[in-house]
Amino acid sequence: MRFGLIGYGLWGKHHAQLISKAEGLELAAIACSDDETMAAAEADFPGIPVYKGYAGLLENPDVEAVDVVVPNHLHTEVGVAVLDAGKDMLIEKPMALTVEGCDRMIEAARRNGCQISVAHQFRLSHQWGMIKKIIAAGDIGDPMYGLVSLFRFPYRPGSGGWRFEPDQVGSWTLEEPVHFFDNLMWFFEPWGDPTSLVSFGSSKTGKPGMNDNFTTVVRWPNGLYGVVTQTLAGFEHHHVMEVVGREGSIRTWWSGTMDRTMNPTFELKVQRRGRVQCEVVNVPVSGEVFELEEQLKRVAAAFRDGRTIVSGEEARKRILVCIEAERSLVEGRELSLQF
């Protein structure tokens, strides 16, 4: 499948490299925001068309699908344009900054007969995805509690400092916690949508939505609940997930000096029902660079079959949860969730 790439910042470069080397994929064109990134793309991929702005890429008949890796506030504008050009689209999370932005993309996909897949690549991880398989197999019984915790260094500012501008990033909850809400909602999907949440946090920046420390407790029916907690005032990158069921439990962690390290340490343990000891589950590789490569291959295969991996409708729910989690913190109260 021939992919066009819109966005050639730090993460966009990873996308380009992995598209170009993945079996069955071809990097057909790149769209950049300025002369500097155009020059970098032309040097890195000689012979591949490079455009300033995305209009030319969308008119290129060689482009079958588009990978969108731009700052958050541009997702709706670029996403609707891609879909109106009749291209299937993989778009980085968060899908949009608002539920209305998600709805615009979903409607554009419907009227043009196109697929949206939103980049919640943790689902495709050998490590994090194994949790879903263990729960689905009934190995820990019905889940009662889940935790996703991240302790890490501060966010990178992004091109032009967009990640530190509220009108461009939306909120820091839409940066990584959106993944974590997706994880819990995906793990607990058989038990329905969450029903309420309450958030706590603190900020050194003083800017709305930019909380260095952020915690949300999410409730499901029948007493099931989950905790998403993150600090951006730490060091290195240390990520933990835990799920406790009525008949067993899972604990897994990942640590690296950087989030994109190729040599992390990690472990996945499970105590299955009927066992008195936990066991270590083999995980061959783990990390967002590996997950991105797997995501690109699986999304391309899905698009060929006329389907998606993470639909716009699913991703829309995650955006709503993030927005309500931020509102809960501001208002200092628990909020009901209405999907």
Stockholm file with secondary structure:
# STOCKHOLM 1.0

chainA/1-339         MRFGLIGYGLWGKHHAQLISKAEGLELAAIACSDDETMAAAEADFPGIPVYKGYAGLLENPDVEAVDVVVPNHLHTEVGVAVLDAGKDMLIEKPMALTVEGCDRMIEAARRNGCQISVAHQFRLSHQWGMIKKIIAAGDIGDPMYGLVSLFRFPYRPGSGGWRFEPDQVGSWTLEEPVHFFDNLMWFFEPWGDPTSLVSFGSSKTGKPGMNDNFTTVVRWPNGLYGVVTQTLAGFEHHHVMEVVGREGSIRTWWSGTMDRTMNPTFELKVQRRGRVQCEVVNVPVSGEVFELEEQLKRVAAAFRDGRTIVSGEEARKRILVCIEAERSLVEGRELSLQF
#=GR chainA/1-339 SS CEEEEECCSHHHHHHHHHHHHSTTCEEEEEEESSHHHHHHHHHHSTTSCEEESSHHHHHCTTCCEEEECCCGGGHHHHHHHHHHTTCEEEEESSSCSSHHHHHHHHHHHHHHTCCEEEECGGGGCTTHHHHHHHHHTTTTCSEEEEEEEEEECCCCCCGGGGGGCHHHHCCGGGTTHHHHHHHHHHHTGGGCCCCEEEEEEECSSCSTTCCSEEEEEEECGGGCEEEEEEESSSSSEEEEEEEEESSCEEEEEEEESSTTCSSCEEEEEEECTTCSSCEECCCCCCSHHHHHHHHHHHHHHHHHTTCCSSCHHHHHHHHHHHHHHHHHHHHTSCEECCC
#=GC SS_cons         CEEEEECCSHHHHHHHHHHHHSTTCEEEEEEESSHHHHHHHHHHSTTSCEEESSHHHHHCTTCCEEEECCCGGGHHHHHHHHHHTTCEEEEESSSCSSHHHHHHHHHHHHHHTCCEEEECGGGGCTTHHHHHHHHHTTTTCSEEEEEEEEEECCCCCCGGGGGGCHHHHCCGGGTTHHHHHHHHHHHTGGGCCCCEEEEEEECSSCSTTCCSEEEEEEECGGGCEEEEEEESSSSSEEEEEEEEESSCEEEEEEEESSTTCSSCEEEEEEECTTCSSCEECCCCCCSHHHHHHHHHHHHHHHHHTTCCSSCHHHHHHHHHHHHHHHHHHHHTSCEECCC
//
